[in-house]
């Protein structure tokens, strides 16, 4: 069992930093079986969160901190243990809410994954399967705290394809929405995803409009190859291969109005050489995309990703 808290607020001194680190350095030789593991992230006066946890019998195990220069802002992520019997779920909500109000926190979230619902997501994909398949397998293996409500695609997959058989076996709806330049079917997509917590674009090759983003309002996570902006358009891997590039990569980021320019969550790179043929080149690129997307989603679900400035992130 774990707890996740997210708060945002500015601070005025560095004394809180020292108190967080001191709390984070507590160690325990033995832990009672009744203790639960928690995760806490915070942007603000973190010492008060430490005191809140301690007052309910919880203990911080470790902490990551980040203090930007000349910004007067404090970012922190802590892991801690607590006894659910001593700190019931409803009481936890009340305590954190009161603390958020006291310090005028811009954002406050408490999550206990073992008893709270998993993140409900929808996945949008086009013809390429590699990111979609990898995400489905990660979900099946319990590697991510998510429930996939549906897969939406502008590509009509055959009923006996491995993706369709997987979705049918796990009773995950598949919605084929053919798109054109004039009609991206965004109203229908929006109707299908209204009750989701966030969206994942697993190589979805359609650009979501400003109108869609404004109406959906929640986070959308995208993945694309790291060959941009040098190799745009069709067959970027082929273009890069014949250009003789020596380094390829993948980037996972939040979707914004500006195409492929949202705050970055995760990036990965790998060297290629003259020994690679086109097939091995493409395989390396696709493997990077799969790994990068999965790591970004894991970080996001564990509340390791915090907004920083206008178009950046802090990722603990």
Buried (B, 14 or more C-beta within 10 A) or exposed (E): BBBBBBBBBBBEEEEBBEBBBEBBEBEEEEEEEEBBBBBBBBBBBBBBBBEBBBEBEBBBBBBBBBEEEEEEBBBBBBBBBBBBEEBEEEEBEEBBEEBBEEBEBBEBEBBBBEEBEBBBBBBBBBEBBBBBBBBBEBBEEEBBBBBBBBBBBBBEBEEEEEBBEBBEEEEBEBBEBEBEEEEBBBEEBBEBBEEBBBBBBBBBBBEBEEEBBEEBEEBBBBBBBBBBEEBEEEEBBEBBBEEEBEEBBBBBBBBBEEEBEBBBBBBBEBEBEEEBEEEEBBBBBBBBBBBBBBBBBBBBBBBBBBBBEEBEBBBB
